[in-house]
Amino acid sequence: MSSSDPGLWLDLATSDATAARRLLTPPASLPQAAYPAQQAAEKAIKARLIALRIAFPRHGGRGHDLVGLTNLVPAGDTARPLFEELSSITPWATAFRYPSDDPPRKRT
């Protein structure tokens, strides 16, 4: 796969989104759907950045930070508002995979 082809990144994003949707069908599993949902958003944002010829971090946590990636998309870009909405799911990429990263929940 060429990492410079936005179409391939979108294909992967679509595949991840499909997986997340399947995991949300009854009986739904939010913990298992959270990761592919975050991955779909990340790959869609990266596809847009590639199409705009904007470099983005490829290693370490910064490459998975949807807020940071969204901030690289120009303010006037028509996709940016959607990416801004999606960026709120960044913490959920690891929340259910690693107990120490679980976002604060109301405890009873």
C-alpha positions in Angstrom: 0.0 0.0 0.0 1.3 3.4 -0.9 1.1 5.7 2.2 0.7 8.7 -0.2 -2.6 7.6 -1.7 -5.5 9.2 0.1 -7.9 6.7 -1.6 -6.3 3.8 0.0 -6.4 5.5 3.4 -10.2 6.1 2.9 -10.7 2.5 2.0 -9.1 1.5 5.3 -11.1 4.1 7.1 -14.3 2.6 5.6 -13.3 -0.9 6.6 -12.7 0.2 10.2 -16.0 2.1 10.3 -17.8 -1.1 9.0 -16.1 -3.1 11.8 -17.2 -0.6 14.4 -20.8 -0.6 13.1 -20.9 -4.4 13.2 -19.7 -4.3 16.8 -22.6 -2.0 17.7 -25.3 -4.2 16.4 -27.2 -6.1 19.1 -25.7 -7.3 21.3 -23.6 -4.2 21.1 -20.1 -4.0 22.5 -19.1 -0.4 22.9 -15.7 -1.3 24.4 -14.8 -3.4 21.3 -16.3 -0.8 18.8 -14.4 2.2 20.3 -11.0 1.2 18.8 -12.1 0.7 15.2 -14.2 3.8 15.4 -11.2 5.9 16.4 -9.1 4.2 13.8 -11.6 5.0 11.1 -11.6 8.7 12.1 -7.8 8.8 12.2 -7.4 7.3 8.8 -10.1 9.6 7.3 -8.3 12.7 8.7 -4.9 11.4 7.4 -6.4 10.8 4.0 -7.6 14.4 3.9 -4.1 15.6 5.0 -2.5 13.5 2.3 -4.8 14.9 -0.3 -3.9 18.5 0.8 -0.2 17.5 0.9 0.1 18.4 4.6 2.6 16.4 6.6 1.5 14.7 9.8 3.2 12.8 12.6 3.6 9.1 11.8 5.2 7.7 14.9 4.4 7.8 18.6 1.2 9.0 20.2 0.9 12.2 18.2 0.1 10.3 15.1 -3.0 8.9 16.7 -4.2 12.1 18.4 -7.3 13.2 16.5 -7.3 16.7 18.0 -3.7 17.2 16.8 -4.4 15.8 13.4 -7.6 17.9 13.0 -5.6 21.0 13.9 -3.4 20.4 10.9 -6.5 20.6 8.5 -6.9 24.2 7.3 -9.6 26.1 9.1 -11.6 26.8 5.9 -11.6 23.1 4.7 -15.1 21.8 4.4 -14.2 18.5 6.2 -12.7 20.2 9.3 -16.0 20.6 11.2 -16.7 16.8 10.9 -13.1 16.1 12.0 -13.6 18.4 15.0 -16.6 16.4 16.1 -14.8 13.1 15.6 -11.8 14.3 17.5 -13.6 13.9 20.8 -13.3 10.1 20.6 -9.5 10.2 20.9 -9.4 8.9 24.5 -11.7 6.0 23.6 -9.1 4.4 21.3 -7.4 3.0 24.3 -10.0 3.5 27.1 -11.3 -0.1 27.1 -8.1 -1.7 26.0 -6.0 -0.6 29.0 -7.7 -0.2 32.3 -5.3 2.6 33.4 -6.5 4.7 30.5 -10.2 4.3 31.1 -11.8 7.8 31.0 -13.4 8.8 34.3 -16.7 7.2 34.8 -19.4 7.8 37.3 -18.8 5.2 40.0 -21.6 3.9 42.1 
